[in-house]
Amino acid sequence: MAEVMSVQRKRIHPHKFLMWVAIGSIIMMFAGLTSAYIVKRSQVNWQMIEIPKLFWFSTLAIILSSVTVQLALKAFRDRNIPRYKQMIIFTAILGAVFLVMQFIGFMQFSKMDIRLIGAGSNASYSFLLAIAGLHALHVLGGVIALTVIGIRAMSSRSKNYSSVPVEVVSTYWHFVDILWIYLFLFFNWMK
């Protein structure tokens, strides 16, 4: 009996396993997109990309959100539920701030008369929009997940003390943070 329980403890929770499979898939997608970017960069009509300054601030926001989600996970494990609620909501807010700053950053391109898609656009800016836009969709998914677990935490009926949902969301959130840092460095380095 003790041997069976020992084997069961070593197994990864199915939700965590699915999260790692999804992360692997997302990594492959972004590896393909950034590889295509590198290949297309050798074309004659390629333009150098100037990243909006607001992207630096959005990067800071997502890094801070990674800190707050880790603090939320620690608070949950310590059963400090008021602190957990506070940090999870703050993380979701920082995620939303990241998205708003990204949107405003892309709007700055139109003010500079740079077309991201359609007639008069350039592949370099279209790639930037596609890659950063896909990342923003993944961040939006994370913000939704953070909001859902935040609402569950605020619910007086919810008394679930399983850390699995918080761990899964935390892992995902750290991943989108690291992914953005990679993309941000990539776009600044690959000018």
Beta strands, then each sheet from edge to edge (+ up, - down):
end
